[in-house]
């Protein structure tokens, strides 16, 4: 397991804890190599599909991919990008 994988996994678990504190049930999509790193839902809230980025943040390609996914997903779902750009700071959250 390389350093980048461990770092990314740690941030994904951090996102899950933050969502669980807000009443969501959250899961990592580990090993899927899909479009989202964390999926979360709660009975009376919108389902969230989240891409997590750390360090330099998302590329233009990452953002255009999330915009494309937003177009094909049901409106009841929320597509989000969580960027951890500075250590110890809260993430920058972009909703698509």
N, C-alpha and C positions, 0 to 999 in steps of 0.2 A: 504494500500500500504506500503510494508516494505522498510527499508532503502536500501537494496541491489537492489531492483527493481528501486527505485528512482535514485540511483547512476548510474545504467546501462542505464536507459532511458536518463539521462542527457548526458552521453557520446555518446549515439546514436544520439541525437540532435546535439551535437558538430560535429560529423562526417558528418552529413547532411549539416550543415552550411559550413564546409570546402569544401565539394564536390560542393555545390551550388556556392561558390566563384570561383571554377574552371570550371564553365559552365555546370555542371551536374544538372539534375532534380533528386532529391533523396527522397525516402520514407522509413519509418520504416515499418517493417513487424510485428507490435505490435500484441501481442496476438496469433500469429501463432505457437509459440514454434517450429519453423522450424529451418533449418540449417543456415539461414542468418538473421541478424538484420536489415540491410539496403541494399536496392537495388537502384542503380543509373544508369542513362543513359544520353547520349548526342548524338546529331545527327551524329557527325563525330568522336566520341570516342567509345572505347569499353564499353559494359555494365559491371557494377561492382556488384558483389554479395559479401557482406561484413559481416564478423562475428566480433563483437566488444567485447573486453575483457578489464577489468579494475582490478587494484590491482596486484594480483599474476601472471596474464597472463594466457595463454592457457595451457591446459594439453596435454600430449601425445595423449590422446584419441581425443581431439578437433582437433589436427593437422592431425592425421591419417584420421579422418572423412572428413576434408576439402580436403585432398589429394585424397581420394576416390571420392568425388564429382567432383573434377577437371577432373578426368578421364572420367566421363560420360557427362559432359557439353560440348556444342559446343565451339570450339576454339575461336570464336568471343567474348565469355564472359570471364571475368576476375574474379577469386575467390581470395579474399584478407582477411587477418587477421589483424585487427588493435588492437594493444595492448597498453593501457595506463598504463604504469608501474610505473611512478612517477608523482605525482600531479604537474601541471604547465608545464610539459615537452611535446613536441610533441610525437605523437604515433609512435611506432615501427610498420612499415607496411611490411607484408610478402605477396608476390604474389605467388600463386600456379599455 
